[in-house]
Amino acid sequence: MTHGRAILGLMLVARLALAADAPATAPSTRPASPVRTGTAIDLGLLHLQRQQHAEGHFQSDPKVAVTALVLTSYLAAGHAPDVGRHGTTVRRAMEYLLKMAPEDGYFGKVDGSRMYGHAIVVAALCNAYGVEQDPARRVGMRAVLVRAVKVILDAQALKKDAPHAGGWRYEPTSTDSDLSVTGQVAIALRAARDIGLEVPAAVAEAAVAYVARCHRPDSGGGFAYQPGGEPTTTMTAAAMISLSLLAGSDRPEFDAGAKFLREHPVADATRFPHYALYHATQAAHRIGSETWTATWRVTQQRLLATQLPSGAWPQSATAEEPGEVYATAMAVLALSVPHGVLPMYQR
């Protein structure tokens, strides 16, 4: 089965899952029903649709990276270009991103989102490629993605000091690394590999080695932003996603990281709360078992309680996260994780 057909098949599964109801239970003890979660997703997507400009981007900076996040949120909820009530929104977002593609392949310079934004765009376009049915458009998308993936591979190949080797940082020319950017790049590389683009095994192995150096078994088993730092929930989630996507769950650090996530759930004081909640949810879903049960409960409680009547989620209290559109896209992405539409959500 091709990648595109696999995603389209999973869309049907996702929509059926949204339609399945469950007995009402106290939110403090069990997750909300799929219908309530599905309604929250639908309202969020309707709000985002109203924010789209005629050019295809959305009302938030950095425009390219945020548009890619919004596009991914539609794809994660089972929407495809030119199909259904959100088909036009999806198509316009895809066309905007492709129009903004630079000749050298580096999306991060277009809106100042640097390598982090670049990786978000690569992942979004890879997932969009999987549901694109027009052969001519697929050829153009693939050419853009080949150049964009080369930027990632070249950036890792730069000579770096041993602690930072194998990872990525803010710019393609950076000679150090951090786990936040590396985690997003890991998602992009897995998405690229899923659509048949070449990602050498040595690249994935070097990235996994960098992630492992950020592990802090002496500090509760979590992962730090850079080797030797203090572990956090957000970085532990990024590490668990990276390890799972690039190496599988049999790494020696995996169980310790899962335990750290269970013991340190996302809370009001967590830095970058929307980013943290989404990544913790995705990581926990890949881990499964009690880690997933506990994390999914927190995700639903926090997001269902804070959605606005407009369908949006409010901007973070911190200005470090860029606005209501970003917050809404991240919330939809988090709530869509268990539907398993995107390959990166599949265990």
N, C-alpha and C positions, 0 to 999 in steps of 0.2 A: 504494500500500500504506500502511495506517495505521501510526502509530508503534508501537502495541501489537502489531500483527501482525508488523511488522518485527522487533521484539525477540523474539517467540515463535519466529519462523523462525530467528533467529540462535542461539537456545538450542539448537536441534537441531544446528546446526553446531558449537557449542561442545562439546556432549556427545560428538559424533563425534570432535572433535579430541582430547578427553581419552582416548578409547579407542584412538587410533592409537599404536602403539609405534614406537620408533626404535632403531637399533643402540646398544648400550651403548658409551659413549666416556669417555675420561678427563675428569673434571669440570674439570680445569684448562685444557682446550683447547676443549671444545664444551659446549653446553647439555645439561642432563639430558633424559631422554626425557619425552615428554608424559605417559606413564603415571605416572612418579614424581612429576611436578609435580601431576597430577590427584589422586593419592593424598594428597599434602600438603594440597591444598585441601580435599578431602573430610574429612580428619581434623580440620582446623582448624574447619570448619563444624560438625562433630559436637560438638567442644568448646564452641563458642559456643552451640549449642543447649542444652547442659546448664547454661549460665550464665543462661539467660533466666528472669526472674521471671514469676509468674502475670499480673502487670499488663502484661507485654510488653517491659519495659525489661531492660537487662543490668547485670551487677554491676560497674559502673564509673561514676565521675563525670568529667565532667558527663553526667548520664544521657541527656538528650535528644540531644545531639550524638553521643555514643558509640553510642546505639541507632541513630541515622541511619547512622553508618558501618557498623555491623554489618548493617543492612538492605541497604545498598548492596553489601556483600560477598556476600550471598546472591544478589542480583539479578545481580551481575557474573559469578557462577558458573553462571547459567542457571536459577535457582530463582524460582518465581512463587507468589503467594498461593494457598493451598488446593490446590496441586498437588504430589504427590510427598511424599517423606519430610520435606522442610523446609517444606512448604506452610503448616502451622500456625504455625511459627516466624515465617515471613515475614508472615503475616496479623496475628499478635499485635503484631509490631513496628510495622507500618503503623498499626494501630488505636491503639496507644499514642501515636505521634507526632501523630496527628490529634486525639486526646483532649487532648493538651497544647497544642494551638494556641491562642494568646491572641487576644483580640478585635482587638487592633491589628495582629496579624500578625507581631510580633517574637518569634521563638522564642529569640533569644539571651538574653533576660532571664529565661527560665523556669529555666534551670540555670546561669546565669552564664557561658555560653560566648560571649556577645556576638556580634558580627557574623560572626566566623569560624564559630561553631557554627550560627548562623542560615543561612549559606550552605550548610553541609553538609546541614542538614535540607531546605532547598529542593531541592537537587540530588537527595537521596534520594527525596523524595516525587514529584518530577517523573519519575524513573525508574520508581518504583512505579506511578504513574499510567499509564505506558505499557503495563503488563502487567495492569492492573485490568480485569476483564471485566464487572463488575457496573455497569450504567448509573447506578443511584442513588448508588453509592459514588463513581463518577467525578465526579458533580455536586458532591458534598460536598468531595472532594479539590480540585477545581478552584477552588472558592470560597476554600478555605484558601490555596491557592497564589497566587491573585490578590492577596490581602492581603499575603502574605509577599514577593512580588516588588515590590509597591509600596514596602515598607520599603527595599528595595535601591535602587530608582530615586530615592526621596526623599533617601536618604543621599548619593547622588552629586551631587544637585542643590544641596546646600548650597554656599554661597560659600566657596572655599578659596583660599589663596595659589597663585600660578601653578605652583610645583613639584609641588603636591599635587592639583591639579585633575584630576578624572576618575577618581580612585581611591577606595578605601575604607579605613577604619581600624577600631578596636575597637568603636566605638559608632555608631549612626545619626547622632548629633549631633557626631561628631568632625570637626574642621576641618583635619586632616592625613590622610595616607594612607600605607599601606605595601604592599609587593608580596605579602607573604604572604596578607593578607586579600583583597587585590584579586585574586590568583590563584584563591582559592577562590570568590569571587563570580563570576569569569568562568566557572567551571565551572557554577555555579548558573544564570547567565543563559543560557548555551548550552542547558542542560537545559530551561529554561523555554521558550525559543524552539522547541526541538524538539517540544514538545507543543502548540504553537500559541498560547502566551501572548505578549502584545505586549511586545517589547523594542525600543524605538526604535533605529534605526541610529545616531543621534547618541550614545546611551549607550555602545554598543560602540566607536564611534570615539574617544570621550573616554577610555575605559578603555585602549584600545590606546595612545593618546598618553601616558598616565601610565606604562604599562609601558615604553615606549620611553625615557622620561626616566630610568628606572632602569638603562639599558644603560651599560656602562663599556667602550667600545672601547679606551680608553687603559690598561685593566687586564686584558688578556687576552680581552676580548670577552664576559665574563659579565655578570650582572645583580645589582644590589644591593638590599638590603631597602628602602632609600629612595634617592631621587636623590642622587648624590654619594658614596654609601657604597662599601664594599668588596664586590666580587662574591663570591658563594658558589655552590656546586653546587646547593643547595636552591632558592635564589631564581632561579637561572638556569633550573632545571626549571620552576618556577612560571611564569616569564615565557614560556617556550617553549610551555607548554600554553595560556596565555592568548592569545598571538599566534595560535597555530594554530586555536583554537576560535573566536576573534572576528574574525580578519583573514586567515587563511590563511598559507601558508608562504613567500610571496613578499616578505615584509618584509625590508628590508636588514639587520636585526639577526639574522636567523634563522641564517644560516650560521655567524656568529661564535659565537652561543650554542651551536650544536651542537658546534662544535670545543671550546668550553670544557667541555661535559659529557664529551666523550671524554677530555679531558686531566685532569679532576678528578672521578674516580668517587667514589661514596659509600664511605667508609672507616670504620674503627673510631672515629676521632676526630670524625667528622661530627656536628654538633649535630642533635638531633631525628632519630635514625637511621631510625626506622620511617617517619616523615613524609617524610624525604629520599629513602629508597629507593623508596617508592611513587611520589612525584612524578617522580623521575628516570626510573623505568621507564615511566611514562605519557608523559612528554615524549619519551623516546627512541623509543617506539613510533610516535608521531606524526611524528617526524623520519625514521625508517627507516634503511636502509643500514647503514654501519659503526657509526654511533652506536647503533642498536638492537642489533646483534650484540654489541658490547662491553658495553653496559649490561645486557642480558638475562643474559649470562653471570655478571656480578657479582651480579645479583638472585637468580638460582637458587642460586649457590654460597652466598651468605650465608644465605638463608632455609632451604634444604634442610638445611644443616649445623646450624642452631640450633633447629629445631622440637623441642619436648619430646615425650616418650612419650604425654602426654595429648592431643596434637594442638595444644596451644597454642604460642604463641611467647612467650618471656620478656619481662617488662617491661624497658624501657630501663634502662641504668645510671643515667641521669639521671631525676630526679623530674619533669622538665618534660613528659614524656609519660605519660599517665594510665593505667598499669596493663596487665595481661595481656590483658584483653578488647580494649582499644584496639590493642595490639601484634598480636594475632591477626587482627583485622579488617583492619588495614593490610597485613599479610603476605598474606592471602587476596586482597585487592584488587590487590596488586602482581603476584602469580602469575597472576591472572585477566586481566591486561591483553591478552595476545596472542589470547585467545579472541574478543575483539571483540563481546561480547554487548551491552554498553552503548553507546549512540550516541557518548558522549564518547571511547570507545576506538577508534572506527572512523576510519580515515584518510580 
